[in-house]
Amino acid sequence: MDKKFLNRLKCPITGQNLRLSKKISVDHVNQGIHKGKVKFFHGAIVNEKIETGIINEGSTYLYMVKDDIPCLIADKAIFLE
């Protein structure tokens, strides 16, 4: 993902800046998804494995990125415990 583009994005829930998540973070989230323990902001269980994502500065919400397109819909934010 283009850094200039990423620098313009804000978390729709907190208003914080966003950054690319590290591979280890994505792997950890995917393990939780496999176990059925990862939830979206609104409480539904996440069923789809994540390839890459962007995360807010507070490390509380992760947004999926597919084909370099981030999904910045608040209801699709993955809550990180």
C-alpha positions in Angstrom: 0.0 0.0 0.0 1.2 3.5 -0.9 2.6 5.3 2.2 1.3 8.7 1.1 -2.2 7.2 0.7 -1.9 5.4 4.1 -0.8 8.6 5.8 -4.1 10.3 4.8 -6.3 7.6 6.3 -7.9 7.8 9.8 -9.6 5.2 11.9 -13.3 5.8 11.5 -14.0 4.8 15.1 -11.2 6.7 17.0 -9.9 9.2 14.4 -6.4 8.0 15.0 -3.8 7.6 12.3 -3.4 4.1 10.7 -0.4 2.0 10.0 0.3 -1.3 8.3 0.0 -4.2 10.7 3.0 -6.5 11.1 2.9 -10.0 9.8 3.1 -11.4 13.3 0.0 -9.4 14.2 -1.9 -10.7 11.2 -0.8 -14.3 12.0 -2.0 -13.8 15.6 -5.4 -12.5 14.5 -5.7 -15.4 12.0 -5.1 -17.9 14.7 -7.9 -16.3 16.7 -10.2 -16.3 13.7 -9.5 -20.0 13.2 -10.6 -20.6 16.9 -13.7 -18.4 16.5 -12.5 -15.9 19.0 -12.1 -12.7 16.9 -15.0 -10.3 16.5 -16.0 -7.3 14.5 -16.7 -4.0 16.1 -20.4 -4.8 16.3 -19.9 -8.2 17.9 -20.2 -10.7 15.0 -17.6 -13.4 14.7 -15.0 -12.9 12.0 -14.9 -16.0 9.7 -12.6 -14.8 6.9 -8.8 -15.1 7.1 -6.9 -11.8 6.8 -4.1 -11.4 4.2 -3.0 -8.0 5.4 -4.4 -5.1 7.4 -4.0 -1.7 8.8 -4.3 -0.9 12.5 -5.0 2.3 14.5 -2.4 3.9 16.7 -4.0 2.6 19.8 -3.8 -1.0 18.4 -7.4 -1.6 19.2 -8.9 -1.9 15.7 -7.6 -3.7 12.6 -9.1 -3.1 9.1 -8.7 -5.7 6.4 -6.9 -4.8 3.2 -7.7 -6.8 0.0 -5.9 -6.1 -3.3 -4.4 -2.9 -1.7 -7.9 -1.6 -0.9 -8.6 -1.0 2.8 -12.1 -1.7 4.2 -12.6 1.3 6.5 -16.2 0.6 7.5 -16.6 0.8 11.2 -18.8 -2.3 11.4 -16.0 -4.3 9.7 -13.3 -3.1 12.1 -11.8 -6.1 13.9 -11.6 -5.5 17.7 -8.2 -6.4 19.1 -8.2 -7.4 22.7 
